[in-house]
Amino acid sequence: MNTTWAIVGCLALLGSAHGVSAADLALDIHDAAGRPVADAVVYAEPVTGNAPPPRPGARATIDQVNKEFVPRVSIVQAGTQVFFPNSDNIRHSIYSFSPAKTFTTKLYSGREAAPVSFDKTGLVVLGCNIHDSMVAWVFIVDTPWFARSGADGVATLMALPNGEYTITTAAPSASLKTQQQRAFVDGSGTGVMRLSIALQAGS
């Protein structure tokens, strides 16, 4: 499944010149009709400087339950080890042909497959060689500040240091364009900073 990237607008989230050095940023993600978009991913990259590297031993888990990947959508920082337990009582064989990560696991059940290192940024689509209906998406990003939206379309980036960021929002659907916009984070205010994002229909 392809994702279309689009760059839109510029938004400043401003506070006073003094105060704490970080803030939480809650994003309300919806489509052009105002409906919340679940399982959208959002991540923040500093406009100047580099984001911190992944913490040592960073890991994520994608399980297999009732012939479905759980979670269906994941977002990890490049360099993260992803583990694939199999909670079903049948065998699975996970694969990806995506340029960001190509791999295949041997058939296995009732245990955890060897972890896979996702070390290149991009979108990886997972499938199962045995069950064609199984599909999942893994977004690999070069930043530790990321989140996934819930059923209400809200995703929260936690403890963003003060500064200017490029905020990228994407959904695992060719019908919605990925969008980018600028945000200035100032943690001197009170409460959680909020931003509304409308994902536009793809071409």
GIJO-V42236 format. One record per residue. PHI is phi as a letter, one per 30 degrees, with the letter a starting at -180 (none if undefined). PSI is psi in whole degrees, -180 to 180 (999 if undefined). D_LAST is the distance of its C-alpha to the last C-alpha in Angstrom with 1 decimal. Layout:
PHI|PSI|D_LAST, PHI|PSI|D_LAST
This chain:
none|128|14.0, c|151|11.7, c|131|10.9, c|131|8.7, c|134|11.2, b|143|11.3, c|128|14.6, b|140|15.6, h|-174|18.9, b|130|22.4, b|135|24.5, c|130|28.2, c|108|30.0, c|147|33.6, b|-166|37.0, d|173|40.5, d|-5|41.8, b|154|43.9, k|-158|43.7, d|167|42.3, c|9|40.2, a|162|37.2, a|156|35.2, c|140|32.9, b|113|29.4, c|131|27.9, c|127|24.2, c|105|23.0, c|125|19.4, b|168|17.6, d|-177|14.3, d|-23|13.6, d|1|16.2, i|4|18.7, d|137|19.0, d|144|20.1, c|111|18.1, d|155|20.7, i|24|20.7, d|149|18.5, c|147|20.1, b|141|21.1, b|154|23.3, c|130|25.2, b|130|26.2, d|139|29.0, d|-37|28.3, c|144|31.8, i|-180|33.7, c|149|32.7, d|154|32.1, d|150|35.0, d|167|35.0, d|149|34.8, d|149|38.1, e|136|40.5, i|16|40.0, e|132|36.6, b|156|35.4, b|162|33.0, b|133|33.3, b|110|31.0, d|172|33.1, b|114|32.9, b|124|34.0, h|43|34.1, h|38|31.8, b|148|29.1, d|136|28.3, b|114|29.4, d|162|27.6, d|-32|24.3, b|131|22.7, b|156|24.7, b|130|24.6, b|160|27.5, d|143|28.8, e|133|29.2, j|-3|32.7, d|139|32.8, d|128|34.5, c|129|32.7, c|145|35.1, b|77|34.4, d|158|37.1, b|104|37.2, d|-2|38.5, d|163|38.3, c|21|41.4, b|164|39.6, d|147|38.5, b|158|35.0, b|106|33.8, d|143|30.8, b|161|28.7, b|134|25.7, c|10|24.4, d|143|22.1, e|-33|23.0, d|-25|23.9, a|117|26.5, c|125|27.8, a|164|30.6, b|134|32.3, c|153|34.9, d|160|37.9, e|133|38.4, a|158|39.9, a|155|40.7, i|15|42.7, a|-178|42.2, c|130|39.9, d|163|38.4, e|139|39.0, d|155|36.6, c|130|33.7, d|120|33.2, c|94|29.6, c|6|30.4, b|134|27.2, d|152|24.2, k|-172|20.8, c|128|19.3, c|129|21.6, c|125|20.9, c|147|24.3, b|176|25.6, b|130|29.0, d|-18|30.7, c|-36|32.7, b|101|30.3, d|-22|26.9, d|-13|25.6, d|127|26.1, b|144|23.1, b|160|22.8, b|137|20.9, b|118|22.8, c|124|21.5, c|123|24.1, b|164|24.5, c|49|27.2, a|150|28.5, d|-4|30.7, c|96|29.0, a|162|26.3, a|166|25.8, b|139|23.9, d|149|23.3, d|-169|25.4, d|-25|24.9, d|1|25.3, i|8|22.3, c|132|24.9, b|141|25.3, b|123|28.2, d|120|28.7, c|139|32.5, h|51|35.0, d|122|32.8, d|151|35.4, e|140|35.5, k|-175|33.3, c|137|29.9, b|152|26.9, c|120|23.3, c|120|21.7, c|132|18.7, b|131|17.1, b|156|15.0, b|148|14.7, d|61|15.0, a|130|11.9, d|-13|8.6, d|-7|7.4, b|130|8.6, d|141|8.3, d|142|11.7, b|148|13.6, b|145|16.9, a|159|19.7, d|147|23.4, b|137|26.1, c|121|29.9, c|126|31.9, b|112|35.5, d|14|37.5, d|-17|40.3, d|-178|39.2, c|149|39.9, i|-175|37.6, d|133|34.1, d|148|31.6, b|148|28.4, b|134|24.9, c|131|22.1, b|124|18.5, c|114|15.6, d|127|12.5, d|155|9.4, d|144|6.7, d|168|3.8, d|999|0.0
